[in-house]
């Protein structure tokens, strides 16, 4: 059975370029002849392994139990290994911290979850590329890309969740994202994964991709 390399792309806020980087990485790896699975952000609603996650979220609670996330992730990686997939490139999936925070879980619970997640992913090799930028700048880019209605949707999404009810503006969202980034990086540092923080401020997509590839040993 193949040893699968899971490359998890996460970031400090919307607008930091996660999806763009995932597309670049998946294309570059596929060009080498590797069998690559590009798990896009919306795929959590459609992938067979994550069907219990989608069903539970749609069941009325607006949240998913940590155990369901763990089981789905374990199944996803196990199936990829059985299928002979060499590399998984996941967009804003692992380590699930933003979702757990929004659903009202506290730091000790999230820390325990991330520790269990590390076990669930074993024996896959795991690399995390964490894209970091000032949240206010990244949110501005997101609004420029998606339009003003996106800002209302995003603030409403955070403000309507138990763990982020205090968010009532983009400025409050930026404060929340700074705190969430600090939490995420602290939790990632305690895992056995290869965690690479890539600062994206002032860098274009090609430069970010080149830096990420160099960190992964793909340059």
SETI-670186 format. One record per atom (N, C-alpha, C): residue number from 1; chain; atom name; x, y negated, z negated. Coordinates in steps of 0.2 Angstrom, whole numbers, plus 5000, padded with zeros to 4 digits. Atoms other than C-alpha are relative to their C-alpha. Example, Ala and Ser with C-alpha at 12.3 -4.5 7.8 and 13.67 -1.06 7.14 Angstrom:
residues 2
> pos; unit; site; X; Y; Z
> 1; A; N; 5004; 5006; 5000
> 1; A; CA; 5062; 5022; 4961
> 1; A; C; 5004; 4994; 5000
> 2; A; N; 4996; 5006; 5001
> 2; A; CA; 5068; 5005; 4964
> 2; A; C; 4996; 4995; 4997
END
This chain:
residues 219
> pos; unit; site; X; Y; Z
> 1; A; N; 5004; 5006; 5000
> 1; A; CA; 5000; 5000; 5000
> 1; A; C; 5004; 4994; 5000
> 2; A; N; 4996; 5006; 4999
> 2; A; CA; 5006; 4983; 5005
> 2; A; C; 5001; 4996; 4993
> 3; A; N; 4999; 5005; 5005
> 3; A; CA; 5013; 4970; 4992
> 3; A; C; 4998; 4994; 5003
> 4; A; N; 5003; 5006; 4997
> 4; A; CA; 5002; 4955; 4995
> 4; A; C; 5003; 4994; 4996
> 5; A; N; 4998; 5006; 5002
> 5; A; CA; 5008; 4938; 4993
> 5; A; C; 4994; 4995; 5000
> 6; A; N; 5006; 5005; 5001
> 6; A; CA; 4994; 4926; 4986
> 6; A; C; 5003; 4993; 4999
> 7; A; N; 4998; 5007; 5000
> 7; A; CA; 4998; 4908; 4990
> 7; A; C; 4994; 4995; 4998
> 8; A; N; 5005; 5004; 5002
> 8; A; CA; 4986; 4897; 4980
> 8; A; C; 5001; 4993; 5000
> 9; A; N; 4999; 5007; 4999
> 9; A; CA; 4984; 4879; 4985
> 9; A; C; 4995; 4996; 4996
> 10; A; N; 5004; 5004; 5005
> 10; A; CA; 4977; 4868; 4971
> 10; A; C; 5002; 4993; 5001
> 11; A; N; 4998; 5007; 5000
> 11; A; CA; 4978; 4849; 4968
> 11; A; C; 4997; 4996; 4995
> 12; A; N; 5002; 5004; 5006
> 12; A; CA; 4975; 4835; 4956
> 12; A; C; 4994; 4996; 5002
> 13; A; N; 5006; 5004; 4999
> 13; A; CA; 4960; 4828; 4965
> 13; A; C; 4998; 5002; 5007
> 14; A; N; 5001; 5000; 4993
> 14; A; CA; 4950; 4829; 4981
> 14; A; C; 5004; 4994; 5004
> 15; A; N; 4996; 5005; 4996
> 15; A; CA; 4959; 4820; 4995
> 15; A; C; 5007; 5001; 5000
> 16; A; N; 4993; 5000; 5000
> 16; A; CA; 4976; 4826; 4992
> 16; A; C; 5003; 5005; 5006
> 17; A; N; 4998; 4997; 4995
> 17; A; CA; 4977; 4837; 5007
> 17; A; C; 5000; 5008; 5000
> 18; A; N; 4999; 4993; 5001
> 18; A; CA; 4974; 4855; 5001
> 18; A; C; 4998; 5004; 5006
> 19; A; N; 5002; 4996; 4994
> 19; A; CA; 4964; 4861; 5016
> 19; A; C; 5004; 4999; 5006
> 20; A; N; 4995; 5001; 4995
> 20; A; CA; 4976; 4853; 5028
> 20; A; C; 5006; 5004; 5000
> 21; A; N; 4994; 4996; 5001
> 21; A; CA; 4990; 4862; 5020
> 21; A; C; 4999; 5007; 5001
> 22; A; N; 5002; 4993; 5000
> 22; A; CA; 4981; 4878; 5019
> 22; A; C; 5000; 5002; 5008
> 23; A; N; 5000; 4998; 4993
> 23; A; CA; 4978; 4878; 5038
> 23; A; C; 5007; 5000; 5003
> 24; A; N; 4993; 5000; 4997
> 24; A; CA; 4996; 4873; 5042
> 24; A; C; 5004; 5007; 4998
> 25; A; N; 4997; 4995; 5002
> 25; A; CA; 5002; 4887; 5031
> 25; A; C; 4998; 5007; 5003
> 26; A; N; 5003; 4994; 4997
> 26; A; CA; 4990; 4900; 5038
> 26; A; C; 5003; 5001; 5007
> 27; A; N; 4998; 5000; 4993
> 27; A; CA; 4995; 4896; 5055
> 27; A; C; 5008; 5002; 5001
> 28; A; N; 4993; 4999; 5000
> 28; A; CA; 5014; 4896; 5052
> 28; A; C; 5001; 5007; 4998
> 29; A; N; 4999; 4993; 5002
> 29; A; CA; 5013; 4913; 5043
> 29; A; C; 4998; 5005; 5005
> 30; A; N; 5003; 4995; 4995
> 30; A; CA; 5002; 4921; 5056
> 30; A; C; 5005; 5000; 5006
> 31; A; N; 4995; 5000; 4994
> 31; A; CA; 5015; 4915; 5070
> 31; A; C; 5006; 5005; 4999
> 32; A; N; 4994; 4995; 5001
> 32; A; CA; 5028; 4926; 5061
> 32; A; C; 4998; 5007; 5001
> 33; A; N; 5002; 4993; 4999
> 33; A; CA; 5017; 4941; 5064
> 33; A; C; 4997; 5003; 4993
> 34; A; N; 5003; 4998; 5006
> 34; A; CA; 5011; 4942; 5046
> 34; A; C; 4992; 5001; 5000
> 35; A; N; 5007; 5000; 5001
> 35; A; CA; 4993; 4948; 5042
> 35; A; C; 4998; 4995; 4995
> 36; A; N; 5001; 5006; 5005
> 36; A; CA; 4986; 4932; 5034
> 36; A; C; 4992; 5000; 5000
> 37; A; N; 5007; 5002; 5001
> 37; A; CA; 4969; 4929; 5026
> 37; A; C; 5000; 4993; 4997
> 38; A; N; 5001; 5007; 5002
> 38; A; CA; 4964; 4911; 5025
> 38; A; C; 4994; 4999; 4996
> 39; A; N; 5006; 5000; 5004
> 39; A; CA; 4952; 4909; 5011
> 39; A; C; 4998; 4992; 4999
> 40; A; N; 5002; 5007; 5000
> 40; A; CA; 4943; 4892; 5014
> 40; A; C; 4996; 4999; 4994
> 41; A; N; 5004; 5002; 5006
> 41; A; CA; 4935; 4882; 5000
> 41; A; C; 4993; 5003; 5000
> 42; A; N; 5008; 4998; 5000
> 42; A; CA; 4917; 4886; 5005
> 42; A; C; 5000; 5008; 5001
> 43; A; N; 5001; 4993; 5000
> 43; A; CA; 4921; 4905; 5007
> 43; A; C; 4998; 5003; 4994
> 44; A; N; 5002; 4997; 5006
> 44; A; CA; 4918; 4908; 4989
> 44; A; C; 4992; 5002; 5000
> 45; A; N; 5007; 4998; 4999
> 45; A; CA; 4899; 4908; 4994
> 45; A; C; 4999; 5005; 5005
> 46; A; N; 5001; 4996; 4995
> 46; A; CA; 4901; 4920; 5008
> 46; A; C; 5004; 5007; 5000
> 47; A; N; 4996; 4994; 5000
> 47; A; CA; 4915; 4933; 5005
> 47; A; C; 4997; 5005; 4996
> 48; A; N; 5003; 4994; 5003
> 48; A; CA; 4909; 4950; 5000
> 48; A; C; 5002; 5001; 4992
> 49; A; N; 4998; 4999; 5007
> 49; A; CA; 4920; 4951; 4984
> 49; A; C; 4997; 4995; 4996
> 50; A; N; 5002; 5005; 5004
> 50; A; CA; 4913; 4935; 4978
> 50; A; C; 4992; 4999; 5000
> 51; A; N; 5007; 5001; 5000
> 51; A; CA; 4895; 4938; 4981
> 51; A; C; 4997; 5000; 4993
> 52; A; N; 5002; 5001; 5006
> 52; A; CA; 4892; 4941; 4963
> 52; A; C; 5000; 4993; 4997
> 53; A; N; 4999; 5007; 5002
> 53; A; CA; 4899; 4924; 4960
> 53; A; C; 4995; 4995; 5003
> 54; A; N; 5005; 5004; 4996
> 54; A; CA; 4888; 4916; 4973
> 54; A; C; 4993; 5001; 4997
> 55; A; N; 5007; 4998; 5003
> 55; A; CA; 4872; 4925; 4966
> 55; A; C; 4999; 4997; 4993
> 56; A; N; 5000; 5003; 5007
> 56; A; CA; 4876; 4920; 4948
> 56; A; C; 4999; 4993; 5000
> 57; A; N; 5000; 5007; 5000
> 57; A; CA; 4879; 4902; 4952
> 57; A; C; 4993; 4998; 5003
> 58; A; N; 5006; 5002; 4997
> 58; A; CA; 4863; 4901; 4962
> 58; A; C; 4994; 5003; 4996
> 59; A; N; 5005; 4997; 5005
> 59; A; CA; 4853; 4910; 4948
> 59; A; C; 4996; 4995; 4996
> 60; A; N; 5004; 5005; 5004
> 60; A; CA; 4848; 4894; 4940
> 60; A; C; 5004; 4997; 4994
> 61; A; N; 4996; 5003; 5005
> 61; A; CA; 4862; 4891; 4927
> 61; A; C; 5005; 4995; 5003
> 62; A; N; 4995; 5004; 4997
> 62; A; CA; 4873; 4882; 4939
> 62; A; C; 5007; 5001; 4998
> 63; A; N; 4994; 4998; 5002
> 63; A; CA; 4888; 4891; 4932
> 63; A; C; 5001; 5007; 5001
> 64; A; N; 4998; 4993; 5000
> 64; A; CA; 4897; 4907; 4932
> 64; A; C; 5004; 5003; 4994
> 65; A; N; 4997; 4997; 5006
> 65; A; CA; 4903; 4918; 4918
> 65; A; C; 5008; 5001; 5002
> 66; A; N; 4993; 4999; 4999
> 66; A; CA; 4922; 4919; 4917
> 66; A; C; 5002; 5008; 5002
> 67; A; N; 4999; 4993; 4998
> 67; A; CA; 4921; 4938; 4918
> 67; A; C; 4998; 5002; 5007
> 68; A; N; 5002; 4999; 4993
> 68; A; CA; 4912; 4937; 4935
> 68; A; C; 5006; 4998; 5004
> 69; A; N; 4995; 5003; 4996
> 69; A; CA; 4926; 4926; 4942
> 69; A; C; 5006; 5005; 5000
> 70; A; N; 4995; 4995; 5000
> 70; A; CA; 4939; 4939; 4936
> 70; A; C; 4999; 5006; 5004
> 71; A; N; 5002; 4994; 4996
> 71; A; CA; 4930; 4954; 4943
> 71; A; C; 5000; 4998; 5007
> 72; A; N; 5000; 5002; 4993
> 72; A; CA; 4928; 4945; 4960
> 72; A; C; 5007; 4999; 5002
> 73; A; N; 4993; 5001; 4998
> 73; A; CA; 4946; 4940; 4961
> 73; A; C; 5004; 5006; 5000
> 74; A; N; 4997; 4993; 5000
> 74; A; CA; 4952; 4957; 4956
> 74; A; C; 4998; 5004; 5006
> 75; A; N; 5003; 4996; 4994
> 75; A; CA; 4941; 4965; 4970
> 75; A; C; 5003; 4997; 5006
> 76; A; N; 4998; 5003; 4994
> 76; A; CA; 4946; 4952; 4983
> 76; A; C; 5008; 5002; 5001
> 77; A; N; 4993; 4999; 4999
> 77; A; CA; 4965; 4955; 4980
> 77; A; C; 5001; 5008; 5001
> 78; A; N; 4999; 4993; 4999
> 78; A; CA; 4963; 4974; 4979
> 78; A; C; 4998; 5002; 5007
> 79; A; N; 5002; 4999; 4994
> 79; A; CA; 4953; 4974; 4995
> 79; A; C; 5005; 4998; 5005
> 80; A; N; 4995; 5002; 4995
> 80; A; CA; 4966; 4964; 5004
> 80; A; C; 5006; 5004; 5000
> 81; A; N; 4994; 4995; 5000
> 81; A; CA; 4980; 4976; 4998
> 81; A; C; 4998; 5006; 5004
> 82; A; N; 5002; 4993; 4997
> 82; A; CA; 4970; 4991; 5004
> 82; A; C; 5000; 4999; 5008
> 83; A; N; 5001; 5001; 4993
> 83; A; CA; 4967; 4982; 5021
> 83; A; C; 5007; 4999; 5003
> 84; A; N; 4993; 5001; 4997
> 84; A; CA; 4986; 4979; 5023
> 84; A; C; 5001; 4993; 5001
> 85; A; N; 4999; 5007; 4999
> 85; A; CA; 4985; 4960; 5022
> 85; A; C; 5006; 4998; 4996
> 86; A; N; 4994; 5002; 5003
> 86; A; CA; 5002; 4952; 5019
> 86; A; C; 5000; 4994; 4996
> 87; A; N; 5000; 5006; 5004
> 87; A; CA; 4998; 4935; 5013
> 87; A; C; 4992; 4997; 5000
> 88; A; N; 5007; 5003; 5001
> 88; A; CA; 4982; 4927; 5006
> 88; A; C; 5002; 4992; 4999
> 89; A; N; 4999; 5007; 5001
> 89; A; CA; 4981; 4908; 5007
> 89; A; C; 4993; 4997; 4998
> 90; A; N; 5006; 5002; 5003
> 90; A; CA; 4968; 4901; 4996
> 90; A; C; 4999; 4993; 4999
> 91; A; N; 5001; 5007; 5000
> 91; A; CA; 4961; 4884; 4996
> 91; A; C; 4995; 4998; 4994
> 92; A; N; 5004; 5003; 5006
> 92; A; CA; 4955; 4876; 4979
> 92; A; C; 4997; 5006; 4997
> 93; A; N; 5004; 4994; 5003
> 93; A; CA; 4951; 4894; 4972
> 93; A; C; 5004; 5001; 4993
> 94; A; N; 4996; 4999; 5006
> 94; A; CA; 4964; 4899; 4959
> 94; A; C; 5004; 4994; 4998
> 95; A; N; 5002; 4996; 5005
> 95; A; CA; 4966; 4895; 4945
> 95; A; C; 4993; 4999; 4997
> 96; A; N; 5007; 5001; 5002
> 96; A; CA; 4947; 4890; 4944
> 96; A; C; 5000; 4995; 4994
> 97; A; N; 5001; 5004; 5006
> 97; A; CA; 4951; 4877; 4930
> 97; A; C; 4995; 4994; 5001
> 98; A; N; 5005; 5006; 4999
> 98; A; CA; 4941; 4862; 4938
> 98; A; C; 4992; 5003; 4998
> 99; A; N; 5007; 4997; 5001
> 99; A; CA; 4925; 4874; 4938
> 99; A; C; 4999; 5001; 4992
> 100; A; N; 5001; 4998; 5007
> 100; A; CA; 4928; 4880; 4920
> 100; A; C; 4999; 4994; 4996
> 101; A; N; 5001; 5007; 5003
> 101; A; CA; 4930; 4862; 4914
> 101; A; C; 4993; 4998; 5001
> 102; A; N; 5006; 5003; 4999
> 102; A; CA; 4915; 4856; 4922
> 102; A; C; 4994; 5004; 4997
> 103; A; N; 5005; 4996; 5003
> 103; A; CA; 4905; 4871; 4915
> 103; A; C; 5000; 5000; 4993
> 104; A; N; 5000; 5001; 5007
> 104; A; CA; 4909; 4866; 4898
> 104; A; C; 5005; 5004; 4996
> 105; A; N; 4995; 4996; 5004
> 105; A; CA; 4923; 4878; 4893
> 105; A; C; 5006; 4996; 4997
> 106; A; N; 4995; 5003; 5003
> 106; A; CA; 4936; 4872; 4881
> 106; A; C; 5007; 5003; 5001
> 107; A; N; 4993; 4998; 4998
> 107; A; CA; 4955; 4873; 4882
> 107; A; C; 5002; 5007; 4998
> 108; A; N; 4998; 4993; 5002
> 108; A; CA; 4957; 4889; 4872
> 108; A; C; 4997; 5005; 5004
> 109; A; N; 5004; 4995; 4996
> 109; A; CA; 4944; 4898; 4882
> 109; A; C; 5003; 5000; 5007
> 110; A; N; 4997; 5000; 4994
> 110; A; CA; 4952; 4892; 4898
> 110; A; C; 5007; 5003; 5001
> 111; A; N; 4994; 4997; 5000
> 111; A; CA; 4969; 4897; 4893
> 111; A; C; 5000; 5007; 5000
> 112; A; N; 5001; 4993; 5000
> 112; A; CA; 4963; 4914; 4889
> 112; A; C; 4998; 5003; 5006
> 113; A; N; 5002; 4998; 4993
> 113; A; CA; 4955; 4915; 4906
> 113; A; C; 5006; 5001; 5004
> 114; A; N; 4995; 5001; 4995
> 114; A; CA; 4970; 4910; 4915
> 114; A; C; 5005; 5006; 4999
> 115; A; N; 4996; 4995; 5002
> 115; A; CA; 4980; 4923; 4905
> 115; A; C; 4997; 5007; 5003
> 116; A; N; 5003; 4994; 4998
> 116; A; CA; 4968; 4937; 4910
> 116; A; C; 5000; 5000; 5008
> 117; A; N; 4999; 5001; 4993
> 117; A; CA; 4968; 4930; 4928
> 117; A; C; 5007; 5003; 5003
> 118; A; N; 4993; 4998; 4998
> 118; A; CA; 4987; 4933; 4929
> 118; A; C; 5000; 5008; 5000
> 119; A; N; 5001; 4993; 5000
> 119; A; CA; 4983; 4951; 4924
> 119; A; C; 4996; 5003; 5006
> 120; A; N; 5005; 4998; 4995
> 120; A; CA; 4969; 4953; 4937
> 120; A; C; 5004; 5000; 5007
> 121; A; N; 4996; 5001; 4994
> 121; A; CA; 4981; 4947; 4951
> 121; A; C; 5006; 5005; 5001
> 122; A; N; 4994; 4996; 5000
> 122; A; CA; 4995; 4959; 4946
> 122; A; C; 4998; 5007; 5004
> 123; A; N; 4993; 5001; 4999
> 123; A; CA; 5004; 4967; 4956
> 123; A; C; 5001; 4995; 5006
> 124; A; N; 4999; 5004; 4995
> 124; A; CA; 5002; 4954; 4969
> 124; A; C; 5005; 4994; 4998
> 125; A; N; 4995; 5005; 5001
> 125; A; CA; 5016; 4941; 4971
> 125; A; C; 4995; 4993; 5000
> 126; A; N; 5004; 5006; 5000
> 126; A; CA; 5008; 4924; 4966
> 126; A; C; 5004; 4994; 5000
> 127; A; N; 4997; 5006; 5000
> 127; A; CA; 5014; 4907; 4971
> 127; A; C; 4994; 4994; 5000
> 128; A; N; 5005; 5005; 5000
> 128; A; CA; 5004; 4891; 4967
> 128; A; C; 5004; 4994; 5002
> 129; A; N; 4998; 5006; 4998
> 129; A; CA; 5007; 4875; 4977
> 129; A; C; 4995; 4995; 4997
> 130; A; N; 5004; 5005; 5004
> 130; A; CA; 5000; 4861; 4966
> 130; A; C; 5001; 4993; 5003
> 131; A; N; 4999; 5006; 4996
> 131; A; CA; 4998; 4845; 4977
> 131; A; C; 4998; 4994; 4995
> 132; A; N; 5001; 5006; 5005
> 132; A; CA; 4999; 4829; 4966
> 132; A; C; 5000; 4993; 5003
> 133; A; N; 5000; 5007; 4998
> 133; A; CA; 4994; 4811; 4969
> 133; A; C; 4996; 4997; 4994
> 134; A; N; 5004; 5004; 5004
> 134; A; CA; 4987; 4797; 4959
> 134; A; C; 4992; 5001; 5002
> 135; A; N; 5007; 4998; 4998
> 135; A; CA; 4968; 4802; 4958
> 135; A; C; 4996; 4994; 5003
> 136; A; N; 5004; 5006; 4997
> 136; A; CA; 4962; 4784; 4962
> 136; A; C; 5002; 5000; 5007
> 137; A; N; 4998; 5000; 4993
> 137; A; CA; 4972; 4784; 4978
> 137; A; C; 4997; 5006; 5004
> 138; A; N; 5002; 4994; 4996
> 138; A; CA; 4967; 4802; 4983
> 138; A; C; 4992; 4999; 5001
> 139; A; N; 5008; 5001; 5000
> 139; A; CA; 4948; 4798; 4979
> 139; A; C; 4999; 4994; 5006
> 140; A; N; 5002; 5005; 4995
> 140; A; CA; 4949; 4782; 4990
> 140; A; C; 5001; 5003; 5007
> 141; A; N; 4999; 4997; 4994
> 141; A; CA; 4956; 4793; 5004
> 141; A; C; 4994; 5005; 5002
> 142; A; N; 5005; 4996; 4999
> 142; A; CA; 4942; 4805; 5002
> 142; A; C; 4994; 4996; 5002
> 143; A; N; 5006; 5005; 4998
> 143; A; CA; 4929; 4791; 5003
> 143; A; C; 5001; 4998; 5007
> 144; A; N; 4999; 5002; 4994
> 144; A; CA; 4937; 4785; 5018
> 144; A; C; 4998; 5005; 5006
> 145; A; N; 5001; 4994; 4996
> 145; A; CA; 4936; 4802; 5026
> 145; A; C; 4993; 5002; 5001
> 146; A; N; 5007; 4997; 5001
> 146; A; CA; 4919; 4807; 5020
> 146; A; C; 4994; 4995; 5001
> 147; A; N; 5005; 5006; 5000
> 147; A; CA; 4910; 4790; 5019
> 147; A; C; 4997; 4999; 4993
> 148; A; N; 5002; 5002; 5007
> 148; A; CA; 4902; 4781; 5004
> 148; A; C; 4995; 5005; 4997
> 149; A; N; 5005; 4995; 5004
> 149; A; CA; 4888; 4794; 5001
> 149; A; C; 5004; 5005; 4997
> 150; A; N; 4996; 4995; 5003
> 150; A; CA; 4902; 4806; 4997
> 150; A; C; 5002; 4998; 4993
> 151; A; N; 4998; 5002; 5007
> 151; A; CA; 4907; 4796; 4982
> 151; A; C; 4994; 5000; 4995
> 152; A; N; 5006; 4999; 5004
> 152; A; CA; 4889; 4796; 4975
> 152; A; C; 4999; 5007; 4999
> 153; A; N; 5001; 4992; 5001
> 153; A; CA; 4888; 4815; 4978
> 153; A; C; 5005; 5002; 4995
> 154; A; N; 4995; 4997; 5004
> 154; A; CA; 4905; 4818; 4969
> 154; A; C; 4999; 4997; 4993
> 155; A; N; 5001; 5002; 5007
> 155; A; CA; 4901; 4807; 4954
> 155; A; C; 4994; 5003; 4997
> 156; A; N; 5006; 4997; 5002
> 156; A; CA; 4884; 4814; 4953
> 156; A; C; 5001; 5008; 4998
> 157; A; N; 4998; 4993; 5001
> 157; A; CA; 4891; 4832; 4954
> 157; A; C; 5004; 5001; 4993
> 158; A; N; 4997; 5000; 5007
> 158; A; CA; 4903; 4828; 4939
> 158; A; C; 4995; 4998; 4995
> 159; A; N; 5005; 5003; 5005
> 159; A; CA; 4890; 4818; 4929
> 159; A; C; 4995; 5005; 4999
> 160; A; N; 5005; 4996; 5001
> 160; A; CA; 4878; 4832; 4931
> 160; A; C; 5002; 5007; 4997
> 161; A; N; 4997; 4994; 5002
> 161; A; CA; 4889; 4846; 4924
> 161; A; C; 5002; 4999; 4992
> 162; A; N; 5000; 5000; 5007
> 162; A; CA; 4890; 4850; 4905
> 162; A; C; 5007; 4997; 4998
> 163; A; N; 4993; 5002; 5003
> 163; A; CA; 4909; 4847; 4903
> 163; A; C; 5003; 4994; 5003
> 164; A; N; 4998; 5007; 4997
> 164; A; CA; 4910; 4831; 4914
> 164; A; C; 4995; 4995; 5000
> 165; A; N; 5006; 5004; 5000
> 165; A; CA; 4894; 4822; 4909
> 165; A; C; 5002; 4993; 4999
> 166; A; N; 4998; 5007; 5001
> 166; A; CA; 4904; 4806; 4904
> 166; A; C; 5002; 4997; 5007
> 167; A; N; 4998; 5004; 4993
> 167; A; CA; 4909; 4803; 4923
> 167; A; C; 4994; 4997; 5003
> 168; A; N; 5006; 5003; 4997
> 168; A; CA; 4898; 4790; 4929
> 168; A; C; 5002; 4995; 5006
> 169; A; N; 4998; 5004; 4995
> 169; A; CA; 4909; 4781; 4942
> 169; A; C; 5007; 5003; 5003
> 170; A; N; 4994; 4997; 4997
> 170; A; CA; 4924; 4784; 4953
> 170; A; C; 5006; 4999; 4995
> 171; A; N; 4995; 5001; 5005
> 171; A; CA; 4935; 4776; 4940
> 171; A; C; 5000; 5005; 4994
> 172; A; N; 5000; 4995; 5005
> 172; A; CA; 4929; 4788; 4927
> 172; A; C; 5002; 5006; 5002
> 173; A; N; 4998; 4994; 4997
> 173; A; CA; 4931; 4802; 4939
> 173; A; C; 5008; 5000; 5000
> 174; A; N; 4992; 5000; 5000
> 174; A; CA; 4950; 4797; 4941
> 174; A; C; 5003; 5001; 4993
> 175; A; N; 4998; 4998; 5007
> 175; A; CA; 4952; 4797; 4922
> 175; A; C; 4999; 5007; 4998
> 176; A; N; 5001; 4993; 5001
> 176; A; CA; 4945; 4814; 4921
> 176; A; C; 5005; 5004; 5004
> 177; A; N; 4996; 4996; 4996
> 177; A; CA; 4955; 4821; 4935
> 177; A; C; 5008; 4999; 4997
> 178; A; N; 4994; 5000; 5003
> 178; A; CA; 4971; 4815; 4927
> 178; A; C; 5001; 5004; 4994
> 179; A; N; 5000; 4995; 5006
> 179; A; CA; 4967; 4824; 4911
> 179; A; C; 4999; 5007; 5002
> 180; A; N; 5000; 4994; 4997
> 180; A; CA; 4962; 4839; 4921
> 180; A; C; 5006; 5003; 5003
> 181; A; N; 4994; 4998; 4997
> 181; A; CA; 4978; 4839; 4930
> 181; A; C; 5005; 5002; 4995
> 182; A; N; 4995; 4998; 5005
> 182; A; CA; 4988; 4839; 4914
> 182; A; C; 4998; 5007; 4997
> 183; A; N; 5002; 4994; 5003
> 183; A; CA; 4978; 4853; 4907
> 183; A; C; 5002; 5006; 5005
> 184; A; N; 4999; 4995; 4995
> 184; A; CA; 4980; 4863; 4923
> 184; A; C; 5008; 5002; 5001
> 185; A; N; 4993; 4999; 4999
> 185; A; CA; 4999; 4861; 4925
> 185; A; C; 5003; 5003; 4993
> 186; A; N; 4998; 4996; 5007
> 186; A; CA; 5001; 4866; 4906
> 186; A; C; 4998; 5007; 5000
> 187; A; N; 5002; 4993; 5000
> 187; A; CA; 4991; 4882; 4909
> 187; A; C; 5004; 5004; 5005
> 188; A; N; 4996; 4997; 4995
> 188; A; CA; 5000; 4886; 4925
> 188; A; C; 5007; 5001; 4998
> 189; A; N; 4993; 4999; 5003
> 189; A; CA; 5017; 4884; 4916
> 189; A; C; 5001; 5006; 4996
> 190; A; N; 5000; 4994; 5005
> 190; A; CA; 5012; 4898; 4904
> 190; A; C; 4999; 5007; 5004
> 191; A; N; 5001; 4994; 4996
> 191; A; CA; 5009; 4910; 4919
> 191; A; C; 5007; 5003; 5002
> 192; A; N; 4994; 4997; 4997
> 192; A; CA; 5022; 4922; 4927
> 192; A; C; 5001; 4998; 5007
> 193; A; N; 5000; 5002; 4993
> 193; A; CA; 5018; 4914; 4944
> 193; A; C; 5005; 4995; 5002
> 194; A; N; 4996; 5006; 4997
> 194; A; CA; 5029; 4903; 4955
> 194; A; C; 4996; 4994; 5001
> 195; A; N; 5004; 5006; 5000
> 195; A; CA; 5022; 4886; 4952
> 195; A; C; 5004; 4994; 5003
> 196; A; N; 4996; 5006; 4997
> 196; A; CA; 5028; 4872; 4964
> 196; A; C; 4995; 4994; 5000
> 197; A; N; 5004; 5007; 5000
> 197; A; CA; 5022; 4854; 4961
> 197; A; C; 5003; 4996; 5006
> 198; A; N; 4998; 5004; 4994
> 198; A; CA; 5022; 4844; 4978
> 198; A; C; 4997; 4993; 4999
> 199; A; N; 5003; 5006; 5000
> 199; A; CA; 5020; 4826; 4976
> 199; A; C; 4999; 4997; 5007
> 200; A; N; 5002; 5002; 4993
> 200; A; CA; 5011; 4819; 4991
> 200; A; C; 4999; 4993; 5002
> 201; A; N; 5001; 5008; 4999
> 201; A; CA; 5010; 4800; 4988
> 201; A; C; 5005; 4998; 5006
> 202; A; N; 4996; 5002; 4995
> 202; A; CA; 5017; 4792; 5004
> 202; A; C; 5003; 5005; 5005
> 203; A; N; 4998; 4995; 4996
> 203; A; CA; 5019; 4808; 5013
> 203; A; C; 4995; 5002; 5005
> 204; A; N; 5005; 4998; 4995
> 204; A; CA; 5010; 4813; 5029
> 204; A; C; 5000; 5008; 5000
> 205; A; N; 5002; 4993; 5000
> 205; A; CA; 5003; 4831; 5032
> 205; A; C; 5006; 5004; 5002
> 206; A; N; 4995; 4996; 4997
> 206; A; CA; 5018; 4837; 5042
> 206; A; C; 5006; 5000; 4994
> 207; A; N; 4994; 5000; 5005
> 207; A; CA; 5031; 4832; 5028
> 207; A; C; 4998; 5004; 4994
> 208; A; N; 5002; 4995; 5005
> 208; A; CA; 5020; 4840; 5015
> 208; A; C; 5000; 5007; 5001
> 209; A; N; 4999; 4993; 4998
> 209; A; CA; 5019; 4856; 5024
> 209; A; C; 5007; 5002; 5001
> 210; A; N; 4993; 4998; 5000
> 210; A; CA; 5038; 4856; 5027
> 210; A; C; 5003; 5001; 4993
> 211; A; N; 4998; 4999; 5007
> 211; A; CA; 5041; 4853; 5009
> 211; A; C; 4997; 5007; 4997
> 212; A; N; 5003; 4994; 5003
> 212; A; CA; 5029; 4867; 5004
> 212; A; C; 5003; 5006; 5003
> 213; A; N; 4996; 4994; 4997
> 213; A; CA; 5037; 4879; 5016
> 213; A; C; 5007; 5001; 4998
> 214; A; N; 4993; 5000; 5002
> 214; A; CA; 5054; 4875; 5010
> 214; A; C; 4999; 5003; 4992
> 215; A; N; 5000; 4998; 5007
> 215; A; CA; 5048; 4878; 4992
> 215; A; C; 4998; 5008; 5000
> 216; A; N; 5002; 4993; 5000
> 216; A; CA; 5041; 4895; 4997
> 216; A; C; 5005; 5004; 5004
> 217; A; N; 4994; 4996; 4996
> 217; A; CA; 5057; 4900; 5007
> 217; A; C; 4998; 5001; 5007
> 218; A; N; 5002; 4998; 4993
> 218; A; CA; 5048; 4899; 5024
> 218; A; C; 5003; 4995; 5004
> 219; A; N; 4997; 5005; 4995
> 219; A; CA; 5058; 4884; 5031
> 219; A; C; 5005; 5003; 5004
END
